[in-house]
Amino acid sequence: MIDTARAARAGTLGSLMYPCPIDRRCQSLLGIGAASFDAVAYEHELRSRRESHQSVRVDAQETTIGTRRGR
């Protein structure tokens, strides 16, 4: 459901349907509407990207520092 919410936001849903009846049922059981779920999925994606970029920067810095020290 998270993937289809992200695809819907990006406009790459293709032949998939979001929210489908099953998505709506799950969201109902969770007590959250489609718009709220979409916002949470989007924020999670942004946070994941920031953490990934931070990890790449740290790896690059460690590699550069290790190279400079003759490691």
Secondary structure, DSSP 4 states (H G I P E B T S, - for coil): -HHHHHHHHHT--TT--TT-HHHHHHHHHHT--HHHHHHHHHHHHHHHHHHHHHHHHHHHHHHHHHHHTT-
